[in-house]
Amino acid sequence: MERGKIAQWLFIGLAVLLFWQFGGGLFGKGGEDLQPNLLTDLPAADAQRAPEETCTIKGVRFEADLSTQGASLRHLRLTDPKYSMKDGKPIDLVTTSREWRSPLKTNLRLPAGDKQQVPADNLDWKITDHNDESCTFVYEVPGSTKVTKVVRQTGKPFELEVSLDVTNLSAEPLKHRLTVEQTSWRTLKEMEGSLGRISEHTTEVVAKTSDKTDRLSTDAFEPKDFADKEFTSEHWRRTSGDTKWVSVSSVYFTKVAAPLEGPSPSAETVIEEDWNRNDFPAANRTKDAASHGYVFRARLNYPEQELKQNETRSYKVLSFAGPKERDILALVGQTADEAAQKKDSSLGMGEVINLGTFAPIAKLLVAYLGKLYQGVGSWGWSIALLTITVRLLLFPLMFAQIK
């Protein structure tokens, strides 16, 4: 090929790369279609909120702070020194600041209707007991409702177990609908890559069911997508099949919610587009604004329940919030029988690791790499042996080319 042609193709390639990296904001600035989601704050049961109190659980390789406003997470710090910021502070996996989008928040209201068990979703709870291992929250309306929520560490790395008992104290039947979710907030600038390199803050929502594993990023929640049949009337995308777990995952970390006890929930996900509305009204919204970003949400949506007087419905949910360490993920939610037989957990939590298009081949290679590491005790030698093995397997295909 002539040198001029080579230079021409190099120039075209460079132009495409630069446009892909920097040219996305040249079109569609301002006045874009909006998602149908209602991004207003949910009201509290009382206009006058009670003073906020917090309690701290010290788990294996993490600490969790929970608040009486919503009985949900405010901070989840990774205490393992290898997971720390450049300034030495531990990484905090809670990135949302609003009560209505806090991880492990339990909503009990139905979307509509009367005779509901609780008057609002943002409730003021009371801490009735707590220590380094657990926090007990109670919300009670005398003669009507009592809800007890216990959050405790399981003794395994990065795990919390959430137990919820809903009791109807009223003489008439009352209804509730439980949802438990994991969330994360990221700005568009945080998730931007650089010269083809993926940002570590790139985030996706994942729903694992008996039918399939749905991995969804922001392009699956464009305004036009909410008309698709997979979306519910509440604008959540529901994955068919029996729910195993849902998660919000970045490149290195994940927050998972898995049902353990209670009615069978649906696995639902949504990614809400948001921005600083005071500085950028909807008519002037631009995606290059520093405040523009997304709230990633994945939830367990339990079916509606009606309780008679003094009847109680119980739920139990497992939360994992931590790094994507394959050996740790394999044990999340492991039963006593699985532990005795030295089997990985049946939850299949390893699928939070996104291996891309060639996942089946990648799983085999990663499993083989793990076996090599167990044998030689060095990741460097394990990778070298893996490379030699792959070369030998591909040699017959390369032989003709070599000749």
Stockholm file with secondary structure:
# STOCKHOLM 1.0

chainA/1-403         MERGKIAQWLFIGLAVLLFWQFGGGLFGKGGEDLQPNLLTDLPAADAQRAPEETCTIKGVRFEADLSTQGASLRHLRLTDPKYSMKDGKPIDLVTTSREWRSPLKTNLRLPAGDKQQVPADNLDWKITDHNDESCTFVYEVPGSTKVTKVVRQTGKPFELEVSLDVTNLSAEPLKHRLTVEQTSWRTLKEMEGSLGRISEHTTEVVAKTSDKTDRLSTDAFEPKDFADKEFTSEHWRRTSGDTKWVSVSSVYFTKVAAPLEGPSPSAETVIEEDWNRNDFPAANRTKDAASHGYVFRARLNYPEQELKQNETRSYKVLSFAGPKERDILALVGQTADEAAQKKDSSLGMGEVINLGTFAPIAKLLVAYLGKLYQGVGSWGWSIALLTITVRLLLFPLMFAQIK
#=GR chainA/1-403 SS CCHHHHHHHHHHHHHHHHHHHHCGGGSSCSSCCCCSCCCSCCCBSSSSCCCCCEEEEEEBTEEEEEETBTTEEEEEEECSTTSBCTTSCBCBCCCCCSGGGCTTCEECCCSSCSSBSSSCSBCBCEEEEECSSEEEEEEEETTTEEEEEEEEECSSBTEEEEEEEEEECSSSCEEECCEEEEEEEEETTTTCCBTTBCCTTCCEEEEEESSCEEEECGGGGCGGGGGSTTBCTTSCEEECSCEEEEEEECSSEEEEEEEEESSCCEEEEEEEEECCTTTSCGGGCCTTSTTCEEEEEEEEECCCEEECTTCEEEEEEEEEEEECCHHHHTTTTCCHHHHHTTCCCTTCGGGGSCCCTTHHHHHHHHHHHHHHHHHHSCHHHHHHHHHHHHHHHHHHHHHHHHC
#=GC SS_cons         CCHHHHHHHHHHHHHHHHHHHHCGGGSSCSSCCCCSCCCSCCCBSSSSCCCCCEEEEEEBTEEEEEETBTTEEEEEEECSTTSBCTTSCBCBCCCCCSGGGCTTCEECCCSSCSSBSSSCSBCBCEEEEECSSEEEEEEEETTTEEEEEEEEECSSBTEEEEEEEEEECSSSCEEECCEEEEEEEEETTTTCCBTTBCCTTCCEEEEEESSCEEEECGGGGCGGGGGSTTBCTTSCEEECSCEEEEEEECSSEEEEEEEEESSCCEEEEEEEEECCTTTSCGGGCCTTSTTCEEEEEEEEECCCEEECTTCEEEEEEEEEEEECCHHHHTTTTCCHHHHHTTCCCTTCGGGGSCCCTTHHHHHHHHHHHHHHHHHHSCHHHHHHHHHHHHHHHHHHHHHHHHC
//
